[in-house]
Amino acid sequence: MRQPSGDLFPTDRPIPASQMIGRRDDVRELATALEQGTNLVVVGARRTGKTSVCEAALTRVKGRGFYVAAVDLFRLADASELAEALAAAVLDNRSGTRRALMKARQLGRAALSAAQTSAVLKMRDQLGDGVELVLTPGLAQSDPDAALTAALELPERIARADDKRVVVFFDEFQEVAGERRPYGDPDAVTKRMRAIFQRSDHVSHLFAGSLEHVMRDLFAPTRRAFSGYGTFKALRPIAPDEWREGLADRFQADDCKPAPGAIDRIVELGEGHPRVTMLIAQQTHLASVLLGTREIELSTVEQGYRAALEGDEAALEETVGRIRSLHKRALLMARRVATGSALHTGLRSGEGDRALKALRAAGIVEHEGHGDWRIVNPLLRRYLIESQPFA
């Protein structure tokens, strides 16, 4: 039996620390800083590994006796959902508390024994209204603002009660400032958060976001509530040697024999993008399975690359549709960035800059220096080059 390609080279979920390629120093530094009470901000495009690194740091911190809690704002619809998710994640550190609350939630308080009822009441008195968010389904919806306040205060309450330090991870934090304002007015929400966080002496906060300009706008300007709160931590690129070593180990786990230059070609095609590199390797391995061989030839890599590109075609086409909606010249500018063409030729003054700004705001391109732009996703870059050349 062959090792499953998706297990050897996972692409559709955060990668556990045991399966990460590179990033050891990033994980160690994040964990150490959080243990020392530092608040951190990590920024990186989606699908580039920032969540995997942050979760690995939390795993390391938890292994050293800290309480941890994580919420993904991209998956939460509004303030009531955020409040419930955060309260549940914090209380999950107490296994006995979690079991008692889940039983009360499922069966109703009337089904609890006198001792269990007393324990729940004592817990609520000790930890505050955040307990009720887990105990009573739908409670947060009746007053989302009050519920969110109770949930944000809960980490410090449980830290003091249990004499533990708590690390709270907010993933995709830029959603706080999203256009639809899912958690209420962004300025009001962040002011409330800052007011609570700066009184939470036993809690470290880790914020991750995929739109750098939004995250910097939330944390840098003096007019913002989070100005000066948290240190920006840039993740190192995964070095080519780390990729080569890590990919070779994965192929070896299935007794595959890469030909000279095969792994180098995967690394080259992936351009250092974590998800794309893993996807090309995954599809290359799958091609070898379909061919009934464990020999990984350069031709197998090219077959895997084309399969990765074709497999992502629907998502890439959707991205192109989104690019079209950003600005009337956005697709033209994206193609010019992809091909390395002169960016502003034939455009009216400011037109290209506005299109590039919209592409950057959407996380499609990154600005690497004066006049130097690049497409974040290498597969999208290839798709833009190979698709029809007219915007």
JOKAVEN-V151526 format. One record per residue. N is the residue number from 1. RES is the residue in one letter. SS is DSSP state (2 for helix, 1 for strand, 0 for the rest). PSI is psi as a letter, one per 30 degrees, with the letter a starting at -180 (999 if undefined). Layout:
BEGIN
N;RES;SS;PSI
N;RES;SS;PSI
END
This chain:
BEGIN
1;M;0;k
2;R;0;l
3;Q;0;k
4;P;0;k
5;S;2;e
6;G;2;f
7;D;2;e
8;L;2;e
9;F;0;i
10;P;0;k
11;T;0;f
12;D;0;g
13;R;0;l
14;P;0;k
15;I;0;k
16;P;0;l
17;A;2;e
18;S;2;f
19;Q;2;g
20;M;0;k
21;I;0;k
22;G;0;a
23;R;0;g
24;R;2;e
25;D;2;e
26;D;2;e
27;V;2;e
28;R;2;e
29;E;2;e
30;L;2;e
31;A;2;e
32;T;2;e
33;A;2;e
34;L;2;e
35;E;2;f
36;Q;0;g
37;G;0;g
38;T;0;k
39;N;0;k
40;L;1;l
41;V;1;k
42;V;1;k
43;V;1;k
44;G;0;l
45;A;0;l
46;R;0;k
47;R;0;g
48;T;0;g
49;G;0;g
50;K;2;e
51;T;2;e
52;S;2;e
53;V;2;e
54;C;2;e
55;E;2;e
56;A;2;e
57;A;2;e
58;L;2;e
59;T;2;e
60;R;2;e
61;V;2;e
62;K;2;e
63;G;2;f
64;R;0;g
65;G;0;g
66;F;0;l
67;Y;1;k
68;V;1;l
69;A;1;k
70;A;1;k
71;V;1;k
72;D;1;j
73;L;2;f
74;F;2;f
75;R;2;f
76;L;0;k
77;A;0;e
78;D;0;a
79;A;2;e
80;S;2;e
81;E;2;e
82;L;2;e
83;A;2;e
84;E;2;e
85;A;2;e
86;L;2;e
87;A;2;e
88;A;2;e
89;A;2;e
90;V;2;e
91;L;2;f
92;D;0;f
93;N;0;f
94;R;0;j
95;S;2;e
96;G;2;e
97;T;2;e
98;R;2;e
99;R;2;e
100;A;2;e
101;L;2;e
102;M;2;e
103;K;2;e
104;A;2;e
105;R;2;e
106;Q;2;e
107;L;2;f
108;G;0;l
109;R;2;f
110;A;2;f
111;A;2;f
112;L;0;l
113;S;0;l
114;A;2;e
115;A;2;e
116;Q;2;e
117;T;2;e
118;S;2;e
119;A;2;e
120;V;2;e
121;L;2;e
122;K;2;e
123;M;2;e
124;R;2;e
125;D;2;e
126;Q;2;e
127;L;2;f
128;G;0;a
129;D;0;f
130;G;2;e
131;V;2;e
132;E;2;f
133;L;2;e
134;V;2;e
135;L;2;e
136;T;0;j
137;P;0;k
138;G;0;f
139;L;2;e
140;A;2;f
141;Q;2;f
142;S;2;f
143;D;0;i
144;P;2;e
145;D;2;e
146;A;2;e
147;A;2;e
148;L;2;e
149;T;2;e
150;A;2;e
151;A;2;e
152;L;2;f
153;E;2;f
154;L;2;e
155;P;2;e
156;E;2;e
157;R;2;e
158;I;2;f
159;A;2;e
160;R;2;e
161;A;2;e
162;D;2;g
163;D;0;h
164;K;0;l
165;R;0;k
166;V;1;k
167;V;1;k
168;V;1;k
169;F;1;j
170;F;1;j
171;D;1;k
172;E;0;h
173;F;2;f
174;Q;2;f
175;E;2;f
176;V;2;e
177;A;2;g
178;G;0;l
179;E;0;e
180;R;0;f
181;R;0;i
182;P;0;f
183;Y;0;g
184;G;0;a
185;D;0;k
186;P;2;e
187;D;2;e
188;A;2;e
189;V;2;e
190;T;2;e
191;K;2;e
192;R;2;e
193;M;2;e
194;R;2;e
195;A;2;e
196;I;2;e
197;F;2;e
198;Q;0;f
199;R;0;f
200;S;0;i
201;D;0;f
202;H;0;g
203;V;1;k
204;S;1;k
205;H;1;k
206;L;1;k
207;F;1;k
208;A;1;k
209;G;1;l
210;S;0;f
211;L;0;j
212;E;2;e
213;H;2;e
214;V;2;e
215;M;2;e
216;R;2;e
217;D;2;e
218;L;2;e
219;F;2;f
220;A;0;e
221;P;0;k
222;T;0;f
223;R;0;f
224;R;0;k
225;A;0;e
226;F;0;g
227;S;0;k
228;G;0;g
229;Y;0;j
230;G;0;k
231;T;1;k
232;F;1;k
233;K;1;j
234;A;0;k
235;L;0;k
236;R;0;k
237;P;0;k
238;I;0;k
239;A;0;k
240;P;2;e
241;D;2;e
242;E;2;e
243;W;2;e
244;R;2;e
245;E;2;e
246;G;2;e
247;L;2;e
248;A;2;e
249;D;2;e
250;R;2;e
251;F;2;e
252;Q;2;e
253;A;0;f
254;D;0;g
255;D;0;h
256;C;0;l
257;K;1;j
258;P;1;k
259;A;0;l
260;P;0;k
261;G;0;f
262;A;2;e
263;I;2;e
264;D;2;e
265;R;2;e
266;I;2;e
267;V;2;e
268;E;2;e
269;L;2;e
270;G;2;f
271;E;0;g
272;G;0;f
273;H;0;j
274;P;2;e
275;R;2;e
276;V;2;e
277;T;2;e
278;M;2;e
279;L;2;e
280;I;2;e
281;A;2;e
282;Q;2;e
283;Q;2;f
284;T;2;e
285;H;2;e
286;L;2;e
287;A;2;e
288;S;2;e
289;V;2;e
290;L;2;e
291;L;2;f
292;G;0;h
293;T;0;l
294;R;0;g
295;E;1;k
296;I;1;j
297;E;0;l
298;L;2;e
299;S;2;e
300;T;2;e
301;V;2;e
302;E;2;e
303;Q;2;e
304;G;2;e
305;Y;2;e
306;R;2;e
307;A;2;e
308;A;2;e
309;L;2;e
310;E;2;e
311;G;2;f
312;D;0;g
313;E;2;e
314;A;2;e
315;A;2;e
316;L;2;e
317;E;2;e
318;E;2;e
319;T;2;e
320;V;2;e
321;G;2;e
322;R;2;e
323;I;2;e
324;R;2;e
325;S;2;f
326;L;2;e
327;H;0;l
328;K;0;f
329;R;0;g
330;A;2;e
331;L;2;e
332;L;2;e
333;M;2;e
334;A;2;e
335;R;2;e
336;R;2;e
337;V;2;e
338;A;2;e
339;T;2;f
340;G;0;g
341;S;0;l
342;A;0;k
343;L;0;e
344;H;0;g
345;T;0;k
346;G;0;g
347;L;0;l
348;R;0;l
349;S;0;k
350;G;0;f
351;E;2;e
352;G;2;e
353;D;2;e
354;R;2;e
355;A;2;e
356;L;2;e
357;K;2;e
358;A;2;e
359;L;2;e
360;R;2;e
361;A;2;f
362;A;0;f
363;G;0;g
364;I;0;e
365;V;1;l
366;E;1;k
367;H;1;j
368;E;1;g
369;G;1;a
370;H;0;j
371;G;0;g
372;D;1;j
373;W;1;l
374;R;1;l
375;I;1;k
376;V;0;e
377;N;0;j
378;P;2;e
379;L;2;e
380;L;2;e
381;R;2;e
382;R;2;e
383;Y;2;e
384;L;2;e
385;I;2;e
386;E;2;f
387;S;0;l
388;Q;0;k
389;P;0;g
390;F;0;k
391;A;0;999
END
